[in-house]
Amino acid sequence: MITPQTKAELREALADARRQGKRIGLVPTMGYFHEGHLSLMRRGREDCDVVVVSLFVNPTQFGPAEDLDSYPRDEDSDTRLASLEGVDVLWMPTTEELYPEGFATVVEVDAGLTGVLDGAPDRRGPSHFRGVTTIVAKLFNCVQPDVAYFGRKDAQQALVIERMTRDLDFPIEIEVLPTIREPGGLAMSSRNAYLSESERGRALALSRALEAAEEGARGGETSTAALVDLAAEVLRNAGIEPEYVEARDAADLSPVATLNGRPVLLAVAAQVGEARLIDNVVIDPDQTAREA
Ligand code: AMP
């Protein structure tokens, strides 16, 4: 595995592969790898000739009150884990490399996708997705992959990136892979590192809340408000006040009042101790009908 830093070194590292028409896969990350990240790398390894992982804690996607400075980092462990997964290129650019003096451009997807599920605006801020799309567009241009891998855990992020990719004609396939969970159901996240043992126990309420809503849907409940109530009750019982629990159309995030034959995204965000956690499930009526 090679570990370029600059854009020039990265381009040089990929030049031969590109000339030979090899299939290049990109896994964008902010590091502190867990099984969720590794699952994306593994899929890349299966599908591609060259697997590139970017590791960059992107300052522009953190809100004013968010955890940029304390965001967990462990480059040595990340390097070892990526190498064990057979990653070819681990790119760890510096902030100056990606945002040089005078940087003045942003990429922004319309508020229909980015202005919803925002939670507390003073924490996260509306600029979060602008930061995400701007950095991902830059990573796409620097790596020029054939395919890029993202996790369903960040379902809204995946939708926003799919839309940006289509709208700006990036010739890149976007693969969105399932959420990897701890044995108790907690969605893996680098931010789980902030949780104490007891907070980790309380955090299980997020996935349990989503399960309760899924269970409700399987039992025939079609009102999304009722499903949201089922989820909210589980959170309340665990002493968690969610930033949001919402049901939205899984394809375009428009509001949905009743399960209407289209997949519905049920998404939750909540602060547990120092960690802002998110989780989601997709309630797919076809699947619900099959399981009933
Ligand atoms: P991050 O380093 O948190 O920005 O995540 C990098 C990529 O890994 C994103 O595409 C995430 O959606 C994905 N990811 C993070 N956690 C998980 C998880 N538990 N399961 C699957 N993918 C994940």
Boltz pocket constraint, residues with backbone or C-beta under 6 A from the ligand:
constraints:
  - pocket:
      binder: B
      contacts: [[A, 28], [A, 29], [A, 30], [A, 31], [A, 35], [A, 36], [A, 37], [A, 39], [A, 40], [A, 149], [A, 150], [A, 151], [A, 152], [A, 153], [A, 154], [A, 177], [A, 178], [A, 179], [A, 180], [A, 181], [A, 187], [A, 188], [A, 189], [A, 190]]
      max_distance: 6.0
